[in-house]
Amino acid sequence: MIGERMLEALNKQINEELYSSYLYLSMSAWFENIGLKGFANWMKVQAKEELGHAMKFYDYIIARGGKVKLHEIKAPPHEWRSPLHAFEETLKHEQHITECINNLVELAEEEKDRATFNMLQWFIDEQVEEEANDEEIISRLKMIDSSNGIFMLDRELAQRKEEVE
């Protein structure tokens, strides 16, 4: 059985992951609206990935005999100044999620909850990858000095496919 403090924190993390999905779906819609379908695809795949993360926490809580309590999901922004701004906001958000995961790890250590500590290691690795992906795209966006470069990157981002775990 999972402890009450850990259960409450994991339920809060489900909300964080669902908000992430919501945010990236909103970004996808914005990219669609400005005609960058490749960027939209990248964000839509990201939104599905974040939903998968929420479900990992959901399944874990159930497996440990806990009760899932879903909370209200706040509305995400729906406009950004530029593709660069959208990805800078994505990186900030992923850094926030990294902090949330780190706080969960600290709580698991405090509670001596080895099972949860072990499960969270996957998320630690995932956050390293998430931040690195965002930083790479931001770096590339900063190097682009023409709209042709944006369209080339858009074409590349259109190739991202959903990964099945």
N, C-alpha and C positions, 0 to 999 in steps of 0.2 A: 504494500500500500504506500502511496505517495503522501508525504507530509503536507499539511495545509499551506504553509508558506510557499513551498515549492509549487504546489498545485495552482495557487493564486498567481504566481509569477509566470508559470507556463501558459495559463489561460490568457494572461495579459500579452504574452508573446504571440499567441495565435492572432490576436487583434493587430499586433504590429505587422505580422506577415500578411494578413488580409489587407491592411492599409497599403502595404508595399505593392500588392497586386493591383489594388485600386488606383494607386498613383501611376504605375506604369501603364495601365490600361488608359488612363486619362492622357498620358504623354503620347501613347500610340494614336489616340484619336486626334490629338493636336497635330502630330506629324502627318497623319492622313489629310487633315484639313489644309495643310500648307503644301501638300503635294510631294512629300518625302516618304514614299511608300516603303522604302527599305528601312529607314529609321523606324517607321511605324511597325514594321514586321519585327524588328529587333526588340522593341518595347513590348509588343504583344507576346512574344516568346518569353520575355522576362516576367510579364504579368502572370503567365501560366506557371512559370517556375516558382514564383513567390507563393502562389496558391498551393503548389506542391509542398512548399516548406511549412505552410500553415497546417496542411494535412499530416505531415510528419509529427508535429506537436500534438495534433488531435489524436492520431493513432497511438502515440506514446502514452498520453494521459489515459486513454481507454485501456490499453494493455496493462497499465499499472493500477487499474481499479479506481481511477479518479473520475471526477465528474467534469465534463467540458461545459464551460459557461462562456457563451459568446457575448461580446460587448458590441455596442454601437461603433460603426466605422465612420470616422469623420470624412467629410467630403474633401477630396484632393484639389489642388489648383487645376485649372484647365487651360492655362496659357503660359507661355514662356517667351522671353525676348528673342531667343535664337536657339538653334540646335546646341550650340556650345553651352548656353545657359541651362538648357534642359539637362544636359549631361553633368554639368557642375552641381545641379540640384540633386541629381541621381546619386552622385558620389557622396554629397553631404548626407543624404538619406541612408545610404549604405553604411557610412561611418556611424550614424546613429544606431543602426541595427547591430553593428559590430559591438558597440557599447552595451546594448541590451543583452546580447549573447554573453559577453564577458561578465555582466552582472549576474546572469543566470549561473554561469560557471562558479562564480564566487559564492553564490547562495548554496549551490550543490555541495561545494567544499565545506561551507559552514555547517550545513545540515548533515554532513557525512553521507550524502546520497550518491553512492558510487554509480548506480545504474544511470541516473540522470547525468552525472558528470561524464560518464562514458558516451551517452547518446549525444551530448552537446559537442563532443570533439568533431563530429561531422560538420556541425554548423560553424565551428571555428575555421576549419579548412575552407568551407564554402565562402565565408566572408572575405578571406584573403583573395580568393578568386574573383568575387564580385567587385571588390575595390580595384583590383588590378585591371579588370576589363574596362571599368569606367575611366580609370586613369589613362589607359591606352587610347581610348576613343577621344577623350578630352585633349590629349597631347596631339593627336592627329588633326582634330578640329582646329586647334590653335595654329597649326602649320598651313592650313588651307588659306590661300589668298585670293581665291576666285570661286564663283558659283560652280564652275566646272568641277572643282575639287570636291565640293559638297555632293554633287550628283554622282561622282565616282565612288565616294564613300557610301552614299545611299545605295548604290548598286551592290556594293560589297555587303552591307548590313542586311540586304534583302536575302542573302544566302543563309542566314542563321536559321537553324531548324530546332524544333523542340527535341530535347534529349529525354529519352525514356529511362527511368531509373528502376 
